[in-house]
């Protein structure tokens, strides 16, 4: 995508609410909102997504969008570390900029929080 969100760079609050759970106090049922333009559900909000990258602040320090999201194309991060990347925002995200796919923050692999998970994918049958 060439935009911050699959539905544009500056979507309206109603567009965000149609595609992502955020600013709530709990997770929601899968595929209960609209899919994105690729037909994928729940890619923003609900839970922060664990990814395999190790976190390294130096990979994004000078490459931030005004929203605070790193806008490097697929930064891989360091080869090791003590924190893993989480991305995509969760249900407790306070604002829509936390939902951008490029938004990265981190957590120790030994920690666990109910608003952090992973995305399951399957082919349509």
Secondary structure, 3 states (H helix, E strand, C coil): CCCCECCECCCCHHHHHHHCECCCCCCCCCCCCCCCCCCCCCCCECCEEEEEEECCHHHCCCCECCCCCECCCCCCCCCCCCCEEEECCCCCCCCHHHHCCCCEEEECCCCCCCCEECCCCCCCC
